Structures are given as structure tokens and as C-alpha cells.
Amino acid sequence: MAKDSSSQQRTIAIGYIFGAGILLVLLQWAVATYNTVENIPYSQFERLVAQGKVAEVSVGQDTIQGKLKEGEKLAGDKTAFVTARVDLPLVEKLQDKGITVTGVPSGGLFQTILSWIVPALMFYLVWVFLGRRLAERQGFGGLMSIGKSRAKVYVETDTKVTFADVAGVEEAKFELQEVVSFLKDPNSYGRLGAHVPKGILLVGPPGTGKTLLARAVAGEAAVPFFSISGSEFVEMFVGVGAARVRDLFEQARKAAPCIIFIDELDALGRSRMPNAFGGYDEKEQTLNQLLAELDGFDPSTGVILLAATNRPEVLDPALLRAGRFDRQVLVDRPDKGGRVAILRVHIKKIRMAKDVDLDKVAGLTAGFTGADLANLINEAAIAATRRKADEVAFEDFTAAIERMVAGIEKKSRVLNKDERRRVAYHEMGHALVAANLPGVDPVQKVSIIPRGIGALGYTMQRPTEDRFLLTVTELKSRIAVLMGGRASERLIFDGNVSTGATDDLQRATEIAVEMVTKYGMDTTVGQRTYASKPSMFLQAAQDAVVSAAEDTGREIDLAVRALVEAGDVTARKILEEHRADLEAGVVLLIEKESLNAEQFAPLRANATIGQAAE
């Protein structure tokens, strides 16, 4: 890439020198011609004509040029002359008065040449210094470089990322270690005839470290690393994307062994099927060129193609077949051990208190990705800085988790006395139901401080361990916890409920629908899946349309309603039995605005119930 740039600069320099040489020759010729011609007054021209000394005359629109006869010379030993063409009647009147008439020529050859060269030169400079820069800002990069690859090239010393900087994805690191071994010693690696896969696709949710893993492979192997986004291949000009793909692979072959990394591959490799999402000819040409390059290069040359996407379901099947992207590596969300390892990598940059238990922090961050954990540590450091502490304490981590999960506190949103009391009963209803049901995530905090966009209060539950399976009892308990807020309002305000349970009802309905249509957990509807396959990979999306007959659809509706109503009955029963705790909790919550399990003893009952259930 550097060689192409220096070659282009050398070509431009040669062009500048050649143009300057031509301009210099023209100027020298013009000056030489100008020095052999005498500019004389029109009166002198008439006298020379009257004396018979003029041999030839060329009459132009503005000037008269001529030569003297042999032996005749003007002042300065010049034999050629030029004078301005004037109005003859006016000249006669002036000469009668004894006035010498002198014409002003139009500038001659020298000025004529300059009048053509200078404007052209000015337009060229404007194009070079303004037009080209404007094109670069718009993303075109100049007409000569529009088909060039925009990949950022990192040499061995630029990557500065190794597998030691990547944590929580040990299985993916093990898969990619083979690539490092091949790049370091391809001969011994292929002693049994094996070759490294042509393409390796990193698949996983956003923020799990796919790009970091690719850079770590380059850092471990100490080879050049070509990094480019899939969207950078697509341009408004037809054929540009395909040209950039060709140029990228050509540069990579020259720099082999090396790694090509294409981030967000779905922007380039979307499916070309009739029912695919969007697409047009330019994208198809670019994809076809990428397929051709994958078929054309030999993996033994040391060029490894890595790509990353969080939407593999939209990729073209031809791109994923064997011989192109041979291997897919899942980079999933880390488990608790992985989260601890990621936290240990990132805490090196902050001053942390000795009493901070990373295992406890990891237990409170189930479902967090590596990017989320990095942001968590930064938010915790900001919280400690805001309270002017010398170290980051555990309370800063809990505050950061609340900020990321529930949103920023909005203390400026002032509720009136009645609304504040209703929100307190609502949130304490959630908390007490959760504290008295088995298999429910323990309550970490209850607050009536508004957070986020529309939440007037919140009850935070965080799991203490990673869960991969949920039973019918646990899902019904979750529905009951969600219905606890509405059940508390109905119990205290004699059925005069509010709109505060909107989100609770939606989430409870979603769980009930999945139990009936996806997991086959209702005996009336039966053990069959009625929900169609989710359209988004790695996303637990609930389809709004249920594939079922009309009668079966009614049975599904009745089953969903029965599950939600059963959860409401369970929540009301618990709150009626623990009404004294509900009243005491509301008084304390209104006073302090926020409570945790240590501040309100009934919230700790969940631990005993959970152990008994086990």
C-alpha cells in the first residue's frame, strides 16, 4: 500500500516537472521574439513609409507589424517593428497641430500566451487544492483513487493486542489459535496435508469482542493486519465496490503472510435471494467479486480472511458454503467465570478498593457482554470521582449497574403526595412477592426515584448465578412478580388501579405467550410449538403472529389469560398474608426513597425459600 502511494506521488511530481519545462520553453521563445521587435509611434511609421524604407507590412485588427528593407535599421539595430493601428482622420487633425501620435499595442505575443496559460493554471490549482479535498471529505477520495481499497493496514508493531488482552471467550481463542500456528509456521502445520480454512466468520451479539479477537490473532502471529468495514466497499458509483475488493486482495497477496479482517460483513454479503432485505446491482457485483476472490486465492500463500457479523441469518448462502467461509466461531456472552476474567483485565486501568469482590460484581452482571463490563468499570470510576473518593468501591459498582440497567436518576421529576404513595405500594408489591416465591432472582433494590424515560420507580432483581434452563414453576413465579405491583394497588386502593402496570402487563403476557406457543407448557393447548421461528439470530424475539388454526388460536388466548390471572391471584394471596410487611415497607420506602435487602428484612426471605425449594 505504501509502495502504491509513493509511486503515485512520483508520477504526479514528474507531471509537474514536465509541465513546468514546457511553460519555461514557451516563455523563453516569447521573450526572444519580443526582444527582436521595436515598438514605434504611428507617426514614425508614416515617416518610414513616406521615406520608402518599409519592405513589408502586416495589418491586424489592432496592430500593424512590418520589416524594413535591407540596410535600413531602427534605433537599437532592430529591423522589425510594431505599431498600434489608429483612426486616420484623428491622426491628420493631431499632426496638423504638431502632436506626435503614439499607439498602444494590445500586448503582443507574450501577453497572449499568458492570457491562455494563467487562467488554465488557476483552474487547475483550484481543482487540486479545493476539489480534491472536498471529494475526500465526501468519501470519494479523488477520481484516481476511487477504486482503491480503504483498508487500514496495521503492521506487527501497530496491533499491540494479544490473546492476553482478551478474556471470557476461551473456546473462541482456542479455535483461532490454529490460525496463529499456521501463520507462524505453515510448513509444519501442513505436514499431514491439512490447510487452514480460507475464511473464518466470527458470529456473536454486539460487544462480545469479535473485532478485538481478530486484532489479537494478528498481534499473536506478528503479521500485517488489513482492517476494513463491509460498508466501505459500497459506493454510489457502479463497480467501485468490486474494484476495491480486487485491490484489497491484491495488496494482501503482496504483504503475505497477513490477515484480512472485514467487520460488519452483513453490510457487504447480504443474501441475493428474491425475498432478501433490500439489495441492488452494485452490492451484488461487490459480493460476486468477493466470492470470486475467495475461490481464487490459495490458503497456502498465508492470506487469512477473518470476518465478523451479528446477523449471520441475512448472509448469502454462497458466502457461507464450504471452501469460502469454512468455519464459524461463536463469540457468545461470557459466563460468570468469563466476566470475572474480563473485569480483571479492565480494572488494571483504575484504582480499586481492596474490599471490592469481583465475584460478587460478576454475579450481579449476568448477561453483560465484554463491552458492557468495560463500560461498567468506567461508570464506576466516574461515580467514585463524582463523590470525590480516592478509590473505586463496591458501592460505585452497584451505582453503575443501576445506571446501566434502570437508567439515570431523575430527581427533578417531582411526584405529588398521592402519586408518590401509590408508586411506593406498587414497587413494594413487586419486592414482597419476589421475596416470597422460590426460583426468583433476589431483590437488590427498591426505589421510588424516577429513572429512565418513563419509570416512576423500579424494583431491581439481579441473578446470583447464570441460568440456562427455566422450569414451569419459575416462569409462573416471574409472572406473579410482574403482577405484584398491580395486585398491591388493587389491595390497598380497593380496585382503583392506575396505568403504572403497563410495562408489567406486557412482559407478563410475553412470558405467558412463550410458555404456551413456544415451550408447550400448557396442558390444554398441548406440547406443540405454534410460534414461527424468530427472524433474528441471537435475539429472543417474540413473533406477533402465531401459526395456528382459528379454534386453536382461541385456546391459546384463553391459556395465556389463565396464566396471567393465576399469577395475579398468587401475588394477591402473598400480599394479603404479608400486608403488615407491605405497610411497613411503604412507610420506610417513602422516608428513604431507596431500600436494599439489608435495609428491609422481609426482602431477605427469598434466600431461605430458595434453599428450601432446592
N, C-alpha and C positions, 0 to 999 in steps of 0.2 A: 504494500500500500504506500509505503514511504517512497519506494522507487518510482511508482507511477506519478506521484506528486512532484518529485524532483525533475522527472522527465518532462512533465507538462510545463513547469516553470522555466526549464531550459529552452523549450520550444518558443514560449512567449518572449523570452529575452532575445532570442535570435530574430524573431519577427520585429521587435522594437529596433534592433540594430540595423536590420535591412531597410526598414522604413526611414530611419534617420539618415542612412547613407544616400538613398535616393533624393531626399529633401536637400541634403548638402550639395549634391551634384547640380540640381536644378538652380539652387541659389547662386552657385559659382558661375553657371552659364549666364544667368540673368545679370549678374554684376559685370561679367566680362563684356556682355553685349552693351550694357549701359555705359561703360567707360569709353566705347568707340563712337558714340553718337553725341553731337553737340546740340544743346537746346538753344535756339536762337530766336530773337524777336521777329515778328512778322514783317516789320519794316526792313530789316536786314535781308529777309528772304526776298522781298520785292527788288531790293537793290541788286542782289546776286542774279536774279532773273534778268533785270534790265542790263546788267553788265555781261550777260551771256556766259556766266561761269557754272550754271547748273546743267548737269548731264541728264539726270532722270528724276522724276517726281512721282510719289505715290500719295494720292489724295484719299484720306479716310474720312469718316463721319465727323471726327473731332480734331484730327491732326493731319499734317502734311509732312511726309518724310521724303528725303531725297539725298542724292550724292552729287558732289562737284565733279567737273571734268578733270582729266589727268593734269597734274601740275598745279592745280588750284587747291588751297588749304585754308581752313578756318583757324581761328586762334586756338592754340593747343595742338596744332598739326593734325586736326581731325578732318576727314573728307566727307563724313556723313552728317546729316543734320535732321532735326525735327522741330516743327513749329506748330503752334495752335492755329486751327482754321477759324477765321474771324469773318464778321459781317462786312463786306466790301464797301457799301455806301457809308457806313460808320467810319471805316478806315480812311476814306477820302476826306471826310469832314475833319477828322483829327489831324491828318497830315497837313491840311491847308493851314491849320493853326500852329504847325510846327511841333506837334506832340508825337513822341515816339510810341509806336504801338507794339506791345509785347503780349503774346498769347500764353495761356496756361495750359500745358498738355494734360491729358486725362490720367496720367500716372505711369504710362508706359508698361513695358512687359513685366518689370519687377512687381509692380503693384497688382497687375492682372494675375500673376502667379500666386501672390499672397492672398488675393481675394478668393481664390479657389481652395488653397491649402488650409488657411487658418480656420474657416468655418467647419471644414470636414474634420480637422483635428479637434476642434472644440466639441463637436458632436460625439466623437469617439471617446474623448475623456469623460464626458457626461455619462455615456453608456457604461464605461469601465467602472467609474467610481460611485455612480448612483444606481444605475440599472442592475448591475450585478449584485450589489449589496441588498437591494430591495428584493431581488429574486431569492437570495439566500434566506432572508427573513421570512419569505412566504413559503419556504421549503423546497424551492425548485433547484437551488444550488448552481445555477448557471446552465446555459444550454449545453456546454461541452461536458458537464459532469452529471447531467440529469439521469443517465443510465448507470452511474457508478453506485456501488454498494455503500450504504451508510453505516456499516457495522463498525462499532468501536473496538479497536484492537488493543488488547492488554498483553504485554509481554510478561515473561515469568516474574519479573520484579514488580509488576504493577498489580497483580492479582491480590497478593498478600492475604489470602484466605485459604485455610486448610481444613481438614476434617476435624481438627481440634476446636475450631470455631463453630462447628455445627453439632447440636445436641438434640436428643429427643426423637431422632429418626434413624435408629441404629440399623434397621433392616434395609432401608434405602441406601445408607452408607456402605453396607456390605455388598449390595448389588453393584454399586458404582466403583467399588474398589477394583473390580475386574478391569474396568476401563483404564484406571491408573496403571495397573500392572502391564496392560498391553502397550500403553504409550511409553512406559519406561523401558520395556524390553519385549518388543513384538516378536522377536525370533524364538525366544524360549517359551513364550506364551503359546505360540502356534506350533509347537513341536509335534503335537498329535494331530495336526490338520485343522484345529479349530481356529476360528477367526472371530474377532469382536463384532457384536451387532453393528450394522450400519447406522441405525438410528435408535436412540433411547428416549422415550417420552416420559417425562415426569408429570404425574397426574395427582392432583390433590386440591383441597379447598384453598382459597386465598390466604396468604400469610403463614403457610406451613414451612416455608424455606426452600422452595424449588429453585429459585434463582441463586440463592446462597449455596445450595448443594452443587450446582453447575460450576460456580466460580471456585468452589473448594476442589473439585476434580481437576480443574486447570492448575490450581495452586499446588496440589499434591504432585501432579505429573510434571510441573515446571515447563509447560508448553504455551505457545501463544493462544489467546482466547478471543474469538470473534463473537461479540455480543450484539444482537440486533433484535428489535421488536417486530412481530409479524405485521403490524400496521405500517411500518416504514417501507414495506415493499409496494404498497398500494399508492398510486398517484392518479392525478386527473388525466395524464397523458396515456394513451393506449400503448402497451408494450413496454412501459418503463419498468413495471414490476418484474417481468420476465428477464429484462436486461440486468436488473440488479441481482437477481438470483444467479444468473450466469457469472456476473462479475464477482459475487461473493465466493462461489465455489472455486473460481479461477485463482483468486487471492489465497484461498485456503490451501489449494494444492501447492502453490509456491512456498507457503510457510509451513508445510507438513514437517513433522507431526504437530497437529494443532486440534483445537476444539471449536466447532461452530455451535453457538447457542442461540436458538430462536425462541424468544419469550412471547407469550400470548399467541401460540400457534393457531388458535381458532380464528384470529383475525385474518389469517392467510389461507388456511386449509379448510374452510367451511365446505360442507357437503354440496355436491353438484346435482343431487337428486331433484326431481321435479318439485317435491314438497319441501325443499330446504328453505332455511331462513335467508331470504334476500339473495344477493349474488348477482354478478353481471360479467360481461365478457372479459374485462380487464382482470378481475380476480381469478377467473377460470384459466386465463392464459398464464398468470403467475403461478397458480397451483400446478398446471401441467408442466411448466418449466421445472418446478421443484421436484415433481415426480420423475422427470427425465434425468435430472442431476443425481437423484438418489439411485436410479438404475445404472447410471453411467460411471460412478466413481468406485474404485476398488478399496475396500476397507483396509487392505494390507498396506496402503500408502500412508496410513497414520492420520487420516482425517475422520474425526468422530463427530457425528451430529447429535446434539442434545436439544431437546425442545421441552417446553413447559406449557401446560394449559390446565384450567379448572373446569373446562367444558368439553370433555372428550366425546360427548354424545353428538356434537354438531360437526365433528371432523369427517372428512370424506373417507369412505371405506378403503379406497385405493391407497390412501396415505398410511393406513394402519395395517395393511397386509404384510405378511412375512416377506423379508427382503428389503423393506423400506424402514419403517419403524418396527424393528423386530421385537423390542422389549418395552413393556410398560412398567414403570416403577411407581407404586403408590406412596405418596408422601402425605400421610394422614395426620390428624391432630394427635399430639403426644398424650400418652397416659400419665399417671401421676409420677412415676419414676422419670419419665422424659421431661416433665415440667420442672422437676427439681433440677435436673441436669441443665436445662435451658436457663433457669433462674441463676444457677451458679456461674454460667458464662457471662450473664449480663450484669451481675452485681459487682463485678470487678471494677466497674466504672463509677460506683457510688460509695459513699462512706456509710456503712450499715452498722446498726447497733448489734451488740453481741447476743442480745436476748431474742433476736428475730429467728423464728423457727421456719426454715424454708419448706419443710414437710407440711406444716400447717398451712402455709401460703399456697402450696401446690394443691392441698386438699380443697381449698376454697375456690380454686380456679379451674374446675372441671370444664372441659370443652374449649378452653383457651388455646389458641394457636401460638406459635413462636413469636409472631409479630405482636399478638395481644400481650404476651408476657413481657416483651421488651417495652411496650407502651405502658404496662402496669408499673414496671420499675421506674420509668421516667416520671409517671404521675405521682408515685410515692415520694420520689425525690423532690418534686415540685411542692407537694403537700408539706414535707418537712421543712423546706426552705421558707414556705409561706408562714409557718408558725415559728420561724427563727430558731430552729433546733440545730444542734451540732451534728446529729446523726439521724439516719432514717430508721424509725422504729416500726414495730408491728402495727401500731395504730395508723400509721401513714399508709401501709399496705391495705388495710381494711377500708380506709377512706378512698383510696384509689380504686378498689374493687367496686365500691358503691357508686363511684362516679362513672365507671365504665359500664356497669350493669344497669343502674337505675337512672343515670343522667345527673346533670348538675343541679345542686340545690337552688331553689327559687324562693328565698326568704322574703323577697319583695312582694310575693303574691300573698296578700293578707286575706285570710278567711274570716267571715263573721263568726260569732259565738256558736250559733246553731250548726253551721256547716262544719266547723271545727269538731264539735261534739259528735256529729254523725260520721265524719271521716274516722275519728278515733274508734267508735264502735265497729265500723266496717273493718278496719285493719286489725283490731284486736280479735275480731271474729275469725279472720284468716289464721292468725297466730295460734289461738287456742285450739282450733280444730286440728291444725298441723301438729301441735304438741301432744295430742291425744289419739293419734292414729298410727298404726305400725306401717313401716316401709315408706315413710315420708321424709324428705330431706329436712334436717333440723332447721329451726328458725334462728337466723343470725341477728336480725334486727327488725324492729317495727318502728315506723316513723310516720308522723303526720306533717312533715315538712314537704311541700310540693317539690317534685323533681321532674325533669324531662319536659316533654311538650304538654301533656295533659294530666299527669298523675298528681292527684292532690295528697296522696300518701302512698306508702308501699310497705309490704312485708317481704323481707329478703330471706330466701331459703337457699342455702348452698350445700351441695352434696359433700360428704366427707370421704367418699371413695368413688372410683369410676364404676359405672353400671353399664352392662351390655345387654341385659335381659330384664324385662319388667313383667310381673305377673298380673293376673286379673285383679287381685286384691289391691295391689299397689296402684294400678291405674284408677280403680274406683276410689281409692283414698285421695288421689290427686284431684279427682273431680269434686270430692267432698270439700277439700281445702279451698278450691276455687269458689265453691258455693257458700263458704263460710261467711264472707262479707255480706252477701245478700240475706243469708239466714239471720245474721246478727241484727241487721236493720229491721227485718220483719218481726223479730222477737221483741226488740226494745221499742219500736215506734208503731206497734200494733198494725203491722202490714203496710204502713205508709213508706214504701221503699223509694229509692232515688235512682238516678241514672248512673251512679258510681260503679255499678257492676257490669257495665257494657263489655269491657275487655275480659272480665272473668267469665261471662257467659259465652263469649266467642271461643275462648281457649277450652272451656269445659266441653262445648259442643264439638270442637275439633277432636279432642281425645275420644269422645263417645263415638263419633263417626268412624274413626280409625279402628276402634275396638270392634265395631260391627262389620265394617266393609273391608277392612284390610287384614285384621288379625283373626277373624272368625271366632270371636269370644262371646257371642250371644247364641244361646241355645235355640231361640225361636227362629232366627234368620238362618242359622246353620253355619257349618265350617266351610265357608267358601269365600273367596275374595271377589268383591264386587267393584272395588275401585280399580281403575285402569292404572297402568304403570306410570309413575311420575316422569315428567318430561325432562327434568333437570337432574343430572348426575350429582351425587354428593350433596343433595339437598332434600330434606324431608318435606316435600311439598304435598299438600293435601288437594287432590283434584276435586273441583266443584261438581263435576258431572259423574254420577255413579252409573255404571253399566249394569242395569237390571231391568226386569220386566216391571210393568206398572204396579201389579199386586205386590211384588217383592219390594218395590220402592216404598210402598206404604208400610210394609212390615219393617223396613229399615228405619223409616221416620219414627215409628212407634217405639222401636228398640232404643233408638238414640234418646228420645224423650224420656223413656223409662230410666235409662242410666243417669241422666242429668237430674231427674226428680229424685231418684234414690240417693244421689249424692247430697241433694238439698235436705232430705229427711235425715240422713246421717249427721250432717252439720248441725241442724236444729236440735237434734237429740243431745249431742255433745254440749252445745252451748246452754241448753236448759239445765243439764246436770252440773255445769260449771259456771252458773250465772254469777255467783259471788266473785269468782276469779275474773270474769268479764268486767264486772263493775269496778273492781279494784284496779284492774289493768288499765281501764279507760281513765280513771282519775289520775293514775301515775303517768300515763302517756300524755295527757293534756298538760300536766305540770312540767314534764321533762322534754316533751316533743319527740324524743327518740329513746327506745329501750332495746337492750340486748338480752340474751338468755340469762346472763348473770345478774342483771338488774331486776328481773321479774321471775321468781322461782317457778311458777307453773309452766313456763316455757321450756324448762329443762326436763319435763316429764317424758319427752319423746325418747330420750336415751334409754330409760328404763323399759318403756314399751317396746322399743326396737329390739332390745336384748331378749325380752320375754318372747317376742314373736319368733326370733331365731331358734 
